[in-house]
Amino acid sequence: MIQHQSPISGIDSFQDKYIATAGYDNRVILWDQKTKMSLARGYHDHLANSCKFSNCGTLLVSAGSDHLARLWEVPSMKLLAVFYDHKDDVEKIVVSSDGKHVATASRDNIVRLFASDGRLIRRYIGHEMDVISVAFSENGKELISCGDDGTIRIWDIDTGIEKNKLEFGDIETDTICIKNGVIYAGNDEGTISVIINQEVAFNISVHKAGIKNITYDEQSDMVLSCSYDYNVMLWRPDEKEGLVLIEKIECPLEVWLRASVIVNANTLAFGTFGNTYCNYYRDTKTWDLSTVNPTFGVNAVSVFNNQIVTIGDEGAIYLDGKKQVELGSLCNFLLLFDTFVLTGGQAGIIFNALTGEVIYKHHSPLNCGTSFKKEGRKMAVIGTYTGEGVVLEIRNGAVLFVEEIELHNNAIKGLASNDKILFSVCATSACAFFDLADFRVISRNLNAHDKIANGASVSRNGTFVSVSRDLKLRIWNTETFTSEVIETPHNHSLKCVAVGGKYDNLVGIGSYHGNTSIYNLKTKKWVWLKRFSTSGISSVYYDRGKEMFLFSSYDGKVYQLATKEFESPVMTLDSLENVAV
């Protein structure tokens, strides 16, 4: 049976006949809706982000991080067309009601219209940041798009002219759907905006974290909203109130709430962190997770007591490849904290990774962490999706919650600290420096990166570095709070960064495309570039004991790279082309 090998990031349904899923294993899978049996599959060259059926159900489109969108025949999954021209990840793709056109939303800030045979017809240029979602108007004359620049834009399909722009400040809007000309938009503050006649008629605050998907089903006449607060809400469109709540559903931890669809009035389908999708049945108020089994991607790696520690999709801690503790929830990071190892992820729970003990529960997922000493106290900060930092302290041999501090207004993607400063990078592309003494802001740069920042690290001499989807490495000066910007040899988004080497002269970077690289800070040269995996690099850690970088991958493996030869000032990328790993 065909199944996914990594989490399911996109899902759609056609009537009660088919389900389609897109996964981080690059696969797009077609399923029989009634039997939940897989029928056929297609592939992207990189992560598949979303998928969508045509109105007639004979076509399926998918969007990927390979900078491509694809058109498939249903049910054979024969590839009919590939849509080129994107310069970054394609997040969403939709088919026009007549099946003749396809529209895409890309992280290169551009909306595009294609003919169904793959020909580019028009670019719609105006968004200032990543475009996350796009939809055709019901009359077929307009495109509606939204994105990280906090705007919803309405485009004339034929001319490419921007007819209207609705601005929501700095609040990212990830998802939209349309019903009878009314636009429903979900944003990162958990608010649904109801837009009538191209004006905001209602702002309904409904979720405690960002809304990752909102969809409308004509057959049941329901709107579905999903948030990282792990709640699903079903709504009835209403002229007087905008939306009226029908049902609130709490989700199990296996569900990935960026992927959801209304199959029919009784059945909802969701992506998961496992190998298949799951259903929720309204009549019995039950979740069917019976066919969902773990996938084994590794999301973070570290070394504790000379043992390699990993955590990933399965939510289990492994020491040197042997399972130790089952936490039951996908986790994103590992943080060495004195004699403890901390982890956390989608459930918003901070765990003692070695015992499974719950230390603290936050209302949104967790991304990263850093530890430090403050006036002799051993402390840590954990970064959240909603911008808070959770401050912890070791007291009397236990890890205790201290407080939550405001770091950013969006997801914290990386944290690092030296003996005086806490450094953070954010999904908005911002960075900030905080005084460890009282966590006051020393400096904040809202445009620190050209795109989403994805990781941060620090050397032993206190130099901070960060990486971003803009494919650049930044080395920060903590006197001027400015950065030296280094072009990297990567061509896909940078995911993670760590500083290492005998003299802390080496910066190791991993990308979503599976490439790894090393930059020598002393010689100011790139000395390593190799693609370890087609599944993408999830994290990088420097093991000082064995003097090697450890790169974890979504393929479930950890790749080790000794660094001794990279310390030489005469080594360059060209001279290391044939160096064995």
Secondary structure, DSSP 8 states (H G I E B T S, - for coil): ----SS-EEEEEEETTTEEEEEETTSEEEEEETTT--EEEEEE-SS-EEEEEE-TTSSEEEEEETTS-EEEEETTT--EEEEE---SS-EEEEEE-TTSSEEEEEETTSEEEEEETTS-EEEEEE--SS-EEEEEE-TTSSEEEEEETTSEEEEEETTT--EEEEEE-TT--EEEEEEETTEEEEEETTSEEEEEETTEEEEEEE--SS-EEEEEEETTTTEEEEEETTSEEEEEEEETTTEEEEEEEEE--TTEEEEEEEE-SSSEEEEEESBSS-EEEETTTTEEE-TT--B---EEEEEEETTEEEEEETT-EEEETTEEEEE-SS-EEEEEEETTEEEEEETT-EEEETTT--EEEE-SS-EEEEEEEEETTEEEEEEEETTSEEEEEEEETTEEEEEEEEE--SS-EEEEEE-SSEEEEEETTS-EEEEETTT--EEEEETTSSSS-EEEEEE-TTS-EEEEETTSEEEEEETTTTEEEEEE-S-SS-EEEEEEESTTS-EEEEEETTSEEEEEETTTTEEEEEEE--SS-EEEEEEETTTTEEEEEETTS-EEEEE-GGGG-TT--TGGGTT---
